[in-house]
Each structure stands twice: as C-alpha cells, then as structure tokens.
C-alpha cells in the first residue's frame, strides 16, 4: 500500500511515500500518483531547467487535465495480437486461450503467451551484455520524461538504411535547446505507415537483409552524454535493419538506457512539448516486455 501527497498545480511540495519497501521524501515541482489494475505509476518530475543552457521544457502539470479533457493523451502503442510484424526467425509470437466464458462460467478470462520483444515493447539493459538491469529493476522515474522528437521521415523515405547523425541532433538543439537529462528521445522515421504489413515493415531484400532506419553509434554516444533515459523508434529495432552486430544495442543498453521499439502515432507528436509515460509490464528477470506508452500534450488551441 502506498500513500502519496503532493500537488498537481506545479507548487513545490514534499511527497511522502509509505510502503513495503520503506519510505522517503521526494521534492519536485509537481507530483501525482495513479493506481489502477496491476499498475502503480509515480511521477515526480520537473521537465524544465534540467541542464544549464537548456530551454525550458513543459512541466507535467497537464496531468491534472487528463481526466477533464484539458490535456491530450496520444497512445503510442499497438494492440497486441498474433498478426503483428515480428523479428525474422520468430515463429511463435503470441497465443491467447480462453479459460472461462460467461455462458459456461459466468465470467470471461483468458491466458496468453508471447515473446518479450514483440509489438510495442521495451528493451531492458539486460537484453545485451554487459547490461545487467532487467525489466523489473529499471528505476521507475526513468519511465517518465520530456519527449525529444527528431523527425527523419524525409531522410528515411529517400534512404531506408538511414541512420540518425549527430548533426541532426545538433539541429534539434539549435531550435529547442540542449536535450535535458532524463529526456526520452523518439526517432520518427515514418516507418509506421508500413504497419502492420510484415513484408513492407521488414523491407527484406533477396539476401534476407532487412532495410529500415535507425540510430547511428555516433548519435547514440551523444545521447548517452546527454544522460537521456531512453531511445524510441517506429521500426522493429533501434539499430538500422541491415545491422549485423546490433552496435547501438551493444552501446546503449550497457549504459543503462532502455529502448522503445515499434512505437505508433508519432506523427501526432511535436518536436518539443510532449511528455512521455512508458509503462512496461513488471516482468521479473525480463530482458524486455510489452509496454504501454503515452504522450501527454496541452490541448490544441481553439479557433
């Protein structure tokens, strides 16, 4: 059982947490707690002033407006079923079985089996050694952060093997300020337009090599230096499709970043101004797992 106190209006408050794991006090500009089903999400963050010379990014005060419709919530997650594009070689991806029906039992339940890395999912650092942190061990504060959206859809349309360059990151920072620590960087490649057509999404050539955009090692090194929490993309992998050794995975996961892959609806996000909530299944020992990802934004200006 957790008890939290705080404000939703951006006032500076201490938030006291009590629970089985102990108690502590967190001081931030805003605080909120959501408890529902099997999920407990805690958010205590200020998305402004994270790095000297950064331009102020919006605070998550808009959480107060979610239930009233005064804030926009964009679901960046695909619904899970057995027909989603999967990594080549994965034959068994998702299965659901009905355990009880209203007609027979008076209620409805199912059991299901799925791959850890399927659909919209999170890669934990343990996915690639020497990363060790499993999905259930990632500090929860890292699941929340301002979105840094870098749109490379034009480049990706011209070159399916495009990899994000440090120069494109610099362009973003020239417009919006230095990427703050704790940000979640999202690469929009436009590849979601191919979903859920597996052949087009994989874009595999006659030799069995996939072709889709991703991050470069050089850009990943820069983002590690910025102390971001995670990297996201609207393709099968953070690494570009033709990668032979998953070089970006091998660099960023041991640095304790996580990955969000197969993201949806990135065309609805601005370059700056959204706030990301990434809520993975708390799978003990998991190398990754399905993840519900939301972007929170202020309401559109009325005409």
GUDRENFI-669694 format. One record per residue (C-alpha): residue number from 1; residue in one letter; x, y, z. Coordinates in pm, 1 decimal, m for minus. Each point is the difference from the previous one (the first is absolute). Layout:
N
<rec i="NUM" aa="A" u="X" v="Y" w="Z"/>
...
END
This chain:
303
<rec i="1" aa="X" u="0.0" v="0.0" w="0.0"/>
<rec i="2" aa="X" u="136.6" v="341.4" w="m93.5"/>
<rec i="3" aa="X" u="m116.4" v="339.3" w="119.9"/>
<rec i="4" aa="X" u="108.9" v="307.5" w="m190.8"/>
<rec i="5" aa="X" u="m57.1" v="366.7" w="54.9"/>
<rec i="6" aa="X" u="79.6" v="280.1" w="m237.2"/>
<rec i="7" aa="X" u="m134.4" v="264.5" w="m232.3"/>
<rec i="8" aa="X" u="m108.2" v="0.0" w="m360.1"/>
<rec i="9" aa="X" u="31.3" v="375.7" w="m44.4"/>
<rec i="10" aa="X" u="379.8" v="7.3" w="m21.6"/>
<rec i="11" aa="X" u="52.5" v="123.5" w="355.7"/>
<rec i="12" aa="X" u="312.0" v="m114.6" w="183.9"/>
<rec i="13" aa="X" u="m100.0" v="m272.5" w="243.5"/>
<rec i="14" aa="X" u="157.7" v="m290.0" w="179.2"/>
<rec i="15" aa="X" u="m156.4" v="m334.1" w="m84.0"/>
<rec i="16" aa="X" u="7.1" v="m269.4" w="266.5"/>
<rec i="17" aa="X" u="m11.6" v="m362.0" w="m114.7"/>
<rec i="18" aa="X" u="m81.8" v="m285.6" w="233.8"/>
<rec i="19" aa="X" u="14.2" v="m361.6" w="m104.9"/>
<rec i="20" aa="X" u="143.6" v="m343.0" w="44.6"/>
<rec i="21" aa="X" u="334.7" v="114.9" w="m138.5"/>
<rec i="22" aa="X" u="40.0" v="281.5" w="251.4"/>
<rec i="23" aa="X" u="m70.5" v="367.3" w="m18.2"/>
<rec i="24" aa="X" u="159.4" v="315.8" w="m128.0"/>
<rec i="25" aa="X" u="m58.1" v="358.4" w="m95.0"/>
<rec i="26" aa="X" u="26.6" v="129.6" w="m355.2"/>
<rec i="27" aa="X" u="7.0" v="372.3" w="m71.5"/>
<rec i="28" aa="X" u="m106.7" v="105.1" w="m348.1"/>
<rec i="29" aa="X" u="m219.1" v="265.2" w="m161.6"/>
<rec i="30" aa="X" u="m291.9" v="m230.1" w="m55.2"/>
<rec i="31" aa="X" u="m116.3" v="m337.9" w="115.9"/>
<rec i="32" aa="X" u="m263.4" v="m248.7" w="m88.7"/>
<rec i="33" aa="X" u="m88.5" v="m357.8" w="56.8"/>
<rec i="34" aa="X" u="m218.2" v="m237.3" w="m195.3"/>
<rec i="35" aa="X" u="m112.3" v="m336.8" w="126.5"/>
<rec i="36" aa="X" u="m202.5" v="m227.7" w="m221.2"/>
<rec i="37" aa="X" u="m16.4" v="m370.7" w="m73.5"/>
<rec i="38" aa="X" u="347.4" v="m143.0" w="40.4"/>
<rec i="39" aa="X" u="184.6" v="323.5" w="m68.9"/>
<rec i="40" aa="X" u="131.7" v="268.7" w="230.4"/>
<rec i="41" aa="X" u="154.3" v="297.8" w="m173.5"/>
<rec i="42" aa="X" u="184.0" v="268.7" w="190.9"/>
<rec i="43" aa="X" u="95.8" v="327.1" w="m159.6"/>
<rec i="44" aa="X" u="204.1" v="265.3" w="175.3"/>
<rec i="45" aa="X" u="181.7" v="198.2" w="m265.8"/>
<rec i="46" aa="X" u="77.8" v="348.3" w="m117.2"/>
<rec i="47" aa="X" u="63.0" v="5.2" w="m370.1"/>
<rec i="48" aa="X" u="161.6" v="342.5" w="9.4"/>
<rec i="49" aa="X" u="347.6" v="112.7" w="93.6"/>
<rec i="50" aa="X" u="149.3" v="m350.1" w="m14.2"/>
<rec i="51" aa="X" u="320.7" v="114.8" w="m166.8"/>
<rec i="52" aa="X" u="166.4" v="338.8" w="7.7"/>
<rec i="53" aa="X" u="m78.1" v="192.2" w="m319.1"/>
<rec i="54" aa="X" u="m295.5" v="m228.1" w="m79.6"/>
<rec i="55" aa="X" u="m316.1" v="173.2" w="m105.7"/>
<rec i="56" aa="X" u="m284.5" v="m63.3" w="241.3"/>
<rec i="57" aa="X" u="m200.1" v="m306.7" w="m91.1"/>
<rec i="58" aa="X" u="m361.8" v="m30.7" w="110.2"/>
<rec i="59" aa="X" u="m70.8" v="m130.0" w="347.8"/>
<rec i="60" aa="X" u="m245.3" v="m287.8" w="38.4"/>
<rec i="61" aa="X" u="m260.7" v="224.7" w="167.7"/>
<rec i="62" aa="X" u="m229.4" v="m106.4" w="m283.9"/>
<rec i="63" aa="X" u="m52.7" v="m329.4" w="189.4"/>
<rec i="64" aa="X" u="m275.9" v="179.8" w="185.6"/>
<rec i="65" aa="X" u="m181.1" v="53.7" w="m329.9"/>
<rec i="66" aa="X" u="2.8" v="m358.5" w="m125.2"/>
<rec i="67" aa="X" u="m325.2" v="m107.4" w="165.3"/>
<rec i="68" aa="X" u="m178.2" v="321.3" w="m97.1"/>
<rec i="69" aa="X" u="110.6" v="m0.3" w="m361.8"/>
<rec i="70" aa="X" u="211.4" v="311.7" w="47.5"/>
<rec i="71" aa="X" u="310.0" v="m192.2" w="m105.3"/>
<rec i="72" aa="X" u="56.0" v="m223.3" w="m299.8"/>
<rec i="73" aa="X" u="113.0" v="m358.4" w="45.1"/>
<rec i="74" aa="X" u="145.0" v="m180.0" w="m302.2"/>
<rec i="75" aa="X" u="35.6" v="m376.4" w="23.4"/>
<rec i="76" aa="X" u="331.0" v="m99.7" w="m159.1"/>
<rec i="77" aa="X" u="m77.9" v="m371.7" w="36.0"/>
<rec i="78" aa="X" u="m123.7" v="m264.2" w="m242.9"/>
<rec i="79" aa="X" u="m260.6" v="m247.8" w="122.3"/>
<rec i="80" aa="X" u="147.6" v="m347.7" w="44.2"/>
<rec i="81" aa="X" u="m117.7" v="m288.3" w="m213.9"/>
<rec i="82" aa="X" u="155.4" v="m288.4" w="m192.1"/>
<rec i="83" aa="X" u="25.8" v="188.8" w="m331.4"/>
<rec i="84" aa="X" u="255.7" v="272.6" w="74.9"/>
<rec i="85" aa="X" u="334.9" v="30.1" w="m180.7"/>
<rec i="86" aa="X" u="252.9" v="m214.7" w="184.1"/>
<rec i="87" aa="X" u="374.6" v="m40.0" w="m9.2"/>
<rec i="88" aa="X" u="107.7" v="m248.3" w="m269.2"/>
<rec i="89" aa="X" u="40.4" v="m349.6" w="141.5"/>
<rec i="90" aa="X" u="m264.1" v="44.4" w="269.2"/>
<rec i="91" aa="X" u="m263.5" v="m257.2" w="m94.1"/>
<rec i="92" aa="X" u="m206.7" v="0.0" w="317.7"/>
<rec i="93" aa="X" u="m76.7" v="357.0" w="103.2"/>
<rec i="94" aa="X" u="m332.7" v="27.1" w="183.2"/>
<rec i="95" aa="X" u="m271.6" v="m240.9" w="108.8"/>
<rec i="96" aa="X" u="m319.1" v="61.2" w="198.3"/>
<rec i="97" aa="X" u="m226.5" v="m268.5" w="138.8"/>
<rec i="98" aa="X" u="m345.1" v="39.6" w="152.5"/>
<rec i="99" aa="X" u="m14.6" v="m145.6" w="350.4"/>
<rec i="100" aa="X" u="m353.7" v="94.4" w="97.2"/>
<rec i="101" aa="X" u="m308.3" v="134.2" w="m177.7"/>
<rec i="102" aa="X" u="m306.2" v="186.1" w="132.2"/>
<rec i="103" aa="X" u="m228.2" v="m268.6" w="m143.0"/>
<rec i="104" aa="X" u="176.6" v="m284.4" w="178.2"/>
<rec i="105" aa="X" u="166.1" v="160.1" w="300.7"/>
<rec i="106" aa="X" u="m172.7" v="332.0" w="50.0"/>
<rec i="107" aa="X" u="314.9" v="198.6" w="m73.9"/>
<rec i="108" aa="X" u="263.8" v="40.6" w="m271.0"/>
<rec i="109" aa="X" u="374.1" v="m63.3" w="33.6"/>
<rec i="110" aa="X" u="287.0" v="m90.9" w="m229.3"/>
<rec i="111" aa="X" u="360.5" v="m108.9" w="34.4"/>
<rec i="112" aa="X" u="263.8" v="112.4" w="m246.6"/>
<rec i="113" aa="X" u="358.1" v="m63.9" w="m104.3"/>
<rec i="114" aa="X" u="223.7" v="239.2" w="m192.5"/>
<rec i="115" aa="X" u="356.9" v="91.9" w="m79.7"/>
<rec i="116" aa="X" u="162.1" v="265.3" w="217.6"/>
<rec i="117" aa="X" u="102.4" v="199.4" w="m308.6"/>
<rec i="118" aa="X" u="m319.6" v="20.9" w="m204.7"/>
<rec i="119" aa="X" u="m232.9" v="283.9" w="m90.6"/>
<rec i="120" aa="X" u="57.1" v="326.2" w="185.1"/>
<rec i="121" aa="X" u="253.7" v="m102.8" w="260.6"/>
<rec i="122" aa="X" u="287.4" v="109.8" w="219.4"/>
<rec i="123" aa="X" u="353.8" v="m139.7" w="m12.9"/>
<rec i="124" aa="X" u="158.5" v="m17.2" w="343.9"/>
<rec i="125" aa="X" u="377.9" v="46.6" w="41.9"/>
<rec i="126" aa="X" u="35.8" v="m373.6" w="71.2"/>
<rec i="127" aa="X" u="m106.5" v="m71.1" w="m360.4"/>
<rec i="128" aa="X" u="362.1" v="46.7" w="m112.1"/>
<rec i="129" aa="X" u="297.4" v="m74.4" w="230.0"/>
<rec i="130" aa="X" u="175.5" v="146.7" w="180.1"/>
<rec i="131" aa="X" u="m330.6" v="168.9" w="84.7"/>
<rec i="132" aa="X" u="m140.2" v="m155.0" w="317.5"/>
<rec i="133" aa="X" u="m317.4" v="184.8" w="99.5"/>
<rec i="134" aa="X" u="m311.5" v="m204.4" w="m76.2"/>
<rec i="135" aa="X" u="m338.5" v="148.7" w="m84.4"/>
<rec i="136" aa="X" u="m127.9" v="m11.0" w="357.8"/>
<rec i="137" aa="X" u="315.1" v="169.6" w="130.6"/>
<rec i="138" aa="X" u="m8.1" v="317.0" w="m211.9"/>
<rec i="139" aa="X" u="m53.0" v="298.3" w="235.2"/>
<rec i="140" aa="X" u="m359.5" v="112.3" w="m47.2"/>
<rec i="141" aa="X" u="91.6" v="368.4" w="m30.6"/>
<rec i="142" aa="X" u="166.4" v="m80.6" w="m333.1"/>
<rec i="143" aa="X" u="m336.4" v="m97.3" w="m148.8"/>
<rec i="144" aa="X" u="m101.7" v="367.0" w="1.6"/>
<rec i="145" aa="X" u="160.3" v="285.0" w="m186.7"/>
<rec i="146" aa="X" u="m35.0" v="278.3" w="m255.8"/>
<rec i="147" aa="X" u="m16.4" v="m124.3" w="m357.3"/>
<rec i="148" aa="X" u="268.4" v="103.4" w="m244.0"/>
<rec i="149" aa="X" u="m143.0" v="m84.5" w="m341.1"/>
<rec i="150" aa="X" u="240.6" v="0.9" w="m293.2"/>
<rec i="151" aa="X" u="m182.4" v="m32.6" w="m330.5"/>
<rec i="152" aa="X" u="210.8" v="m171.8" w="m265.3"/>
<rec i="153" aa="X" u="m289.7" v="m123.9" w="m211.6"/>
<rec i="154" aa="X" u="120.1" v="195.4" w="m305.9"/>
<rec i="155" aa="X" u="349.5" v="m145.9" w="24.4"/>
<rec i="156" aa="X" u="m137.0" v="m349.6" w="60.4"/>
<rec i="157" aa="X" u="m226.0" v="21.8" w="m303.4"/>
<rec i="158" aa="X" u="302.8" v="69.7" w="m217.8"/>
<rec i="159" aa="X" u="226.0" v="m253.7" w="173.3"/>
<rec i="160" aa="X" u="m150.8" v="m295.7" w="188.6"/>
<rec i="161" aa="X" u="342.0" v="m67.1" w="154.5"/>
<rec i="162" aa="X" u="15.8" v="351.0" w="147.6"/>
<rec i="163" aa="X" u="162.4" v="34.8" w="342.2"/>
<rec i="164" aa="X" u="m44.5" v="300.3" w="226.8"/>
<rec i="165" aa="X" u="303.5" v="227.9" w="m3.6"/>
<rec i="166" aa="X" u="135.1" v="225.2" w="276.6"/>
<rec i="167" aa="X" u="m60.1" v="291.8" w="m238.1"/>
<rec i="168" aa="X" u="m375.7" v="m61.8" w="9.8"/>
<rec i="169" aa="X" u="10.2" v="m1.7" w="378.9"/>
<rec i="170" aa="X" u="188.7" v="329.7" w="m10.5"/>
<rec i="171" aa="X" u="m268.0" v="143.2" w="m229.7"/>
<rec i="172" aa="X" u="m265.9" v="m93.3" w="255.6"/>
<rec i="173" aa="X" u="202.0" v="160.0" w="280.0"/>
<rec i="174" aa="X" u="55.2" v="316.9" w="m201.4"/>
<rec i="175" aa="X" u="m378.1" v="39.8" w="m19.9"/>
<rec i="176" aa="X" u="m100.0" v="m120.4" w="345.6"/>
<rec i="177" aa="X" u="300.8" v="4.7" w="230.2"/>
<rec i="178" aa="X" u="228.3" v="m270.2" w="134.9"/>
<rec i="179" aa="X" u="m177.5" v="m332.9" w="51.5"/>
<rec i="180" aa="X" u="m63.8" v="m23.2" w="376.1"/>
<rec i="181" aa="X" u="108.8" v="m287.3" w="219.4"/>
<rec i="182" aa="X" u="m283.2" v="m247.8" w="44.8"/>
<rec i="183" aa="X" u="m153.9" v="71.8" w="m340.3"/>
<rec i="184" aa="X" u="m138.0" v="m281.5" w="m214.5"/>
<rec i="185" aa="X" u="120.4" v="37.4" w="m357.5"/>
<rec i="186" aa="X" u="m240.8" v="m115.7" w="m270.0"/>
<rec i="187" aa="X" u="109.2" v="m50.8" w="m360.7"/>
<rec i="188" aa="X" u="m285.6" v="37.6" w="m247.0"/>
<rec i="189" aa="X" u="96.3" v="m173.1" w="m324.5"/>
<rec i="190" aa="X" u="m346.0" v="m26.2" w="m154.6"/>
<rec i="191" aa="X" u="32.2" v="m379.0" w="m2.3"/>
<rec i="192" aa="X" u="m329.1" v="m33.0" w="187.9"/>
<rec i="193" aa="X" u="m176.7" v="62.8" w="m333.3"/>
<rec i="194" aa="X" u="103.1" v="m356.2" w="m90.4"/>
<rec i="195" aa="X" u="m157.9" v="m157.0" w="309.9"/>
<rec i="196" aa="X" u="m134.9" v="m271.5" w="25.9"/>
<rec i="197" aa="X" u="123.0" v="m130.3" w="m338.0"/>
<rec i="198" aa="X" u="284.9" v="m223.4" w="114.7"/>
<rec i="199" aa="X" u="169.0" v="m20.7" w="m340.3"/>
<rec i="200" aa="X" u="6.1" v="378.0" w="m45.9"/>
<rec i="201" aa="X" u="89.7" v="65.4" w="363.9"/>
<rec i="202" aa="X" u="297.4" v="m236.2" w="m8.6"/>
<rec i="203" aa="X" u="88.5" v="116.2" w="m353.2"/>
<rec i="204" aa="X" u="216.4" v="m306.5" w="m56.3"/>
<rec i="205" aa="X" u="208.1" v="m35.1" w="m316.8"/>
<rec i="206" aa="X" u="71.2" v="m315.6" w="m199.8"/>
<rec i="207" aa="X" u="290.4" v="m85.9" w="231.8"/>
<rec i="208" aa="X" u="m217.1" v="9.6" w="308.9"/>
<rec i="209" aa="X" u="138.8" v="334.4" w="121.8"/>
<rec i="210" aa="X" u="m251.6" v="245.5" w="145.1"/>
<rec i="211" aa="X" u="7.9" v="367.7" w="m90.7"/>
<rec i="212" aa="X" u="m149.1" v="258.7" w="235.1"/>
<rec i="213" aa="X" u="139.2" v="309.7" w="176.7"/>
<rec i="214" aa="X" u="152.9" v="23.2" w="345.3"/>
<rec i="215" aa="X" u="248.1" v="176.5" w="225.3"/>
<rec i="216" aa="X" u="372.8" v="22.7" w="m72.3"/>
<rec i="217" aa="X" u="271.5" v="m78.9" w="252.7"/>
<rec i="218" aa="X" u="115.8" v="362.4" w="m15.9"/>
<rec i="219" aa="X" u="m344.7" v="138.1" w="78.8"/>
<rec i="220" aa="X" u="m44.3" v="m254.4" w="279.1"/>
<rec i="221" aa="X" u="326.9" v="111.5" w="160.1"/>
<rec i="222" aa="X" u="m122.0" v="359.9" w="m0.8"/>
<rec i="223" aa="X" u="m333.0" v="m96.2" w="157.5"/>
<rec i="224" aa="X" u="175.5" v="m204.3" w="267.9"/>
<rec i="225" aa="X" u="204.9" v="312.4" w="76.1"/>
<rec i="226" aa="X" u="m327.1" v="192.6" w="36.6"/>
<rec i="227" aa="X" u="m110.9" v="m253.4" w="267.1"/>
<rec i="228" aa="X" u="m329.9" v="m84.3" w="m169.6"/>
<rec i="229" aa="X" u="m210.0" v="m278.5" w="149.8"/>
<rec i="230" aa="X" u="m100.7" v="m182.0" w="m315.1"/>
<rec i="231" aa="X" u="m10.9" v="m16.1" w="m377.8"/>
<rec i="232" aa="X" u="m315.2" v="m66.6" w="m200.3"/>
<rec i="233" aa="X" u="m77.6" v="m73.5" w="m363.9"/>
<rec i="234" aa="X" u="m284.1" v="m101.4" w="m234.1"/>
<rec i="235" aa="X" u="184.2" v="m301.7" w="m146.8"/>
<rec i="236" aa="X" u="87.3" v="m352.8" w="109.9"/>
<rec i="237" aa="X" u="330.4" v="107.7" w="153.3"/>
<rec i="238" aa="X" u="204.3" v="292.7" w="127.1"/>
<rec i="239" aa="X" u="276.7" v="m127.3" w="m229.8"/>
<rec i="240" aa="X" u="m59.5" v="43.3" w="m371.3"/>
<rec i="241" aa="X" u="m128.1" v="m309.2" w="m176.4"/>
<rec i="242" aa="X" u="321.6" v="m98.2" w="m176.3"/>
<rec i="243" aa="X" u="203.0" v="m0.5" w="322.6"/>
<rec i="244" aa="X" u="198.3" v="m320.1" w="46.5"/>
<rec i="245" aa="X" u="104.0" v="38.5" w="362.2"/>
<rec i="246" aa="X" u="m260.8" v="228.4" w="167.0"/>
<rec i="247" aa="X" u="267.9" v="258.8" w="71.3"/>
<rec i="248" aa="X" u="m238.8" v="258.1" w="148.0"/>
<rec i="249" aa="X" u="m158.1" v="m261.6" w="226.1"/>
<rec i="250" aa="X" u="345.7" v="m103.3" w="119.3"/>
<rec i="251" aa="X" u="89.3" v="360.6" w="75.6"/>
<rec i="252" aa="X" u="m313.9" v="142.4" w="159.4"/>
<rec i="253" aa="X" u="m143.5" v="m288.4" w="202.4"/>
<rec i="254" aa="X" u="317.5" v="m52.7" w="205.5"/>
<rec i="255" aa="X" u="m12.8" v="378.2" w="60.2"/>
<rec i="256" aa="X" u="m338.2" v="m69.1" w="169.5"/>
<rec i="257" aa="X" u="m218.8" v="162.8" w="m262.5"/>
<rec i="258" aa="X" u="m312.9" v="m190.0" w="m101.8"/>
<rec i="259" aa="X" u="m157.2" v="m26.8" w="m343.9"/>
<rec i="260" aa="X" u="m358.7" v="46.4" w="m115.8"/>
<rec i="261" aa="X" u="m56.1" v="m176.2" w="m332.5"/>
<rec i="262" aa="X" u="m299.6" v="m19.3" w="m235.6"/>
<rec i="263" aa="X" u="m149.7" v="327.6" w="121.4"/>
<rec i="264" aa="X" u="m325.5" v="120.9" w="m156.1"/>
<rec i="265" aa="X" u="m154.3" v="340.7" w="m78.5"/>
<rec i="266" aa="X" u="323.9" v="198.0" w="7.0"/>
<rec i="267" aa="X" u="m143.1" v="226.1" w="m269.1"/>
<rec i="268" aa="X" u="m220.1" v="150.4" w="272.4"/>
<rec i="269" aa="X" u="295.2" v="117.7" w="211.0"/>
<rec i="270" aa="X" u="173.4" v="337.5" w="m27.7"/>
<rec i="271" aa="X" u="379.4" v="25.0" w="2.8"/>
<rec i="272" aa="X" u="m22.7" v="147.2" w="347.3"/>
<rec i="273" aa="X" u="m277.9" v="30.0" w="254.0"/>
<rec i="274" aa="X" u="m122.8" v="m355.2" w="64.4"/>
<rec i="275" aa="X" u="61.5" v="m197.8" w="316.8"/>
<rec i="276" aa="X" u="53.7" v="m376.4" w="m20.8"/>
<rec i="277" aa="X" u="m127.8" v="m266.9" w="237.9"/>
<rec i="278" aa="X" u="136.9" v="m346.6" w="m79.9"/>
<rec i="279" aa="X" u="m154.9" v="m275.0" w="215.6"/>
<rec i="280" aa="X" u="148.6" v="m344.6" w="m68.9"/>
<rec i="281" aa="X" u="m129.0" v="m321.1" w="149.7"/>
<rec i="282" aa="X" u="189.2" v="m65.3" w="325.2"/>
<rec i="283" aa="X" u="140.7" v="m331.4" w="m113.1"/>
<rec i="284" aa="X" u="249.2" v="m139.3" w="247.6"/>
<rec i="285" aa="X" u="328.5" v="m77.6" w="m170.6"/>
<rec i="286" aa="X" u="m127.2" v="125.6" w="m334.2"/>
<rec i="287" aa="X" u="233.8" v="99.0" w="m282.3"/>
<rec i="288" aa="X" u="m290.7" v="211.4" w="m119.7"/>
<rec i="289" aa="X" u="m375.0" v="m11.9" w="m26.7"/>
<rec i="290" aa="X" u="m316.6" v="157.7" w="m133.7"/>
<rec i="291" aa="X" u="m31.7" v="366.6" w="88.1"/>
<rec i="292" aa="X" u="m289.0" v="246.9" w="m2.1"/>
<rec i="293" aa="X" u="136.5" v="337.8" w="m105.0"/>
<rec i="294" aa="X" u="m185.8" v="331.7" w="23.9"/>
<rec i="295" aa="X" u="83.2" v="353.8" w="m106.4"/>
<rec i="296" aa="X" u="m164.6" v="286.2" w="190.4"/>
<rec i="297" aa="X" u="m43.8" v="337.4" w="m166.0"/>
<rec i="298" aa="X" u="m184.5" v="325.7" w="58.3"/>
<rec i="299" aa="X" u="m336.3" v="30.3" w="m174.5"/>
<rec i="300" aa="X" u="m9.5" v="135.4" w="m352.6"/>
<rec i="301" aa="X" u="m72.2" v="370.4" w="m21.4"/>
<rec i="302" aa="X" u="m365.3" v="65.7" w="m71.1"/>
<rec i="303" aa="X" u="m98.2" v="197.4" w="m307.6"/>
END
